[in-house]
Amino acid sequence: MQQLMMLLEQDMYVQWSRFEEGTNVVQNLFWTHPDSVKLLNAFNIVLMIENTYKTNKYRMPLFEVVGVTSTGLTFSVAFMLLALECHHIFV
């Protein structure tokens, strides 16, 4: 997890994380590429959301947002690793 966070920072990704109080255990990690933000600003009408359950090393759900351009091409908007799927995480 530390390696992933280091690479995200090194490659200038937009990222946000939440840690468990009193420990350094990552509870949620959000990341997106700056070019994805630009594409989202241009093509923000259709977004698809997908969630895969505990298929990664950390057994955390991977939440993905995908956008669609006016020509029908798809692009990744953002990703999140989640400890819990609660409403307050998404707002």
C-alpha positions as CSV (number, residue, x, y, z in Angstrom):
1,M,0.0,0.0,0.0
2,Q,2.9,2.4,0.8
3,Q,4.4,1.6,-2.6
4,L,1.2,2.4,-4.4
5,M,0.8,5.7,-2.5
6,M,4.4,6.6,-3.2
7,L,3.9,5.9,-7.0
8,L,0.7,8.0,-7.0
9,E,2.5,10.9,-5.4
10,Q,5.6,10.5,-7.6
11,D,3.5,10.5,-10.9
12,M,1.4,13.5,-9.7
13,Y,-1.9,11.7,-9.4
14,V,-4.7,13.5,-7.6
15,Q,-5.1,11.4,-4.4
16,W,-6.9,11.3,-1.1
17,S,-6.6,8.8,1.8
18,R,-8.2,8.1,5.1
19,F,-6.4,6.3,7.9
20,E,-7.8,4.4,10.9
21,E,-7.5,6.6,14.0
22,G,-4.6,5.7,16.2
23,T,-2.9,3.5,13.6
24,N,-1.5,3.9,10.1
25,V,-3.9,1.4,8.5
26,V,-5.4,2.8,5.3
27,Q,-9.2,2.7,5.3
28,N,-9.9,4.4,2.0
29,L,-7.7,5.5,-0.9
30,F,-8.9,7.6,-3.9
31,W,-6.9,8.4,-6.9
32,T,-7.3,9.8,-10.4
33,H,-4.9,10.9,-13.1
34,P,-4.9,14.7,-13.9
35,D,-5.8,13.9,-17.6
36,S,-8.8,12.0,-16.4
37,V,-10.0,15.1,-14.6
38,K,-9.7,17.0,-17.8
39,L,-11.7,14.4,-19.7
40,L,-14.3,14.3,-17.0
41,N,-14.7,18.1,-17.3
42,A,-15.3,17.8,-21.1
43,F,-17.4,14.6,-21.0
44,N,-19.4,14.6,-17.7
45,I,-22.8,13.4,-19.0
46,V,-22.5,9.6,-18.8
47,L,-20.6,8.0,-15.9
48,M,-20.6,4.3,-15.1
49,I,-19.8,3.0,-11.7
50,E,-18.4,-0.5,-11.0
51,N,-17.4,-2.2,-7.8
52,T,-15.4,-5.4,-7.5
53,Y,-15.4,-7.2,-4.2
54,K,-12.2,-8.3,-2.4
55,T,-10.3,-9.5,-5.5
56,N,-7.1,-7.7,-4.6
57,K,-4.2,-8.4,-2.2
58,Y,-5.8,-6.3,0.5
59,R,-9.3,-7.9,0.2
60,M,-10.8,-4.4,-0.1
61,P,-13.5,-3.5,-2.6
62,L,-12.2,-1.6,-5.7
63,F,-14.6,1.1,-6.8
64,E,-14.1,2.4,-10.3
65,V,-15.8,5.3,-12.2
66,V,-15.7,5.2,-16.0
67,G,-16.7,8.1,-18.4
68,V,-17.9,8.0,-22.0
69,T,-16.9,10.5,-24.6
70,S,-19.2,11.8,-27.3
71,T,-17.7,9.3,-29.8
72,G,-18.5,6.4,-27.5
73,L,-15.0,5.8,-26.2
74,T,-14.5,5.0,-22.5
75,F,-12.0,6.4,-20.1
76,S,-11.2,5.8,-16.4
77,V,-12.2,8.7,-14.2
78,A,-11.2,7.5,-10.7
79,F,-10.5,4.5,-8.5
80,M,-11.1,3.9,-4.8
81,L,-10.0,1.1,-2.4
82,L,-12.6,1.0,0.4
83,A,-12.5,-0.6,3.8
84,L,-16.3,-0.3,4.1
85,E,-19.1,0.6,1.8
86,C,-20.9,3.3,3.7
87,H,-22.7,6.4,2.5
88,H,-20.5,8.8,4.4
89,I,-17.4,7.6,2.5
90,F,-18.8,8.8,-0.8
91,V,-19.8,12.3,0.3
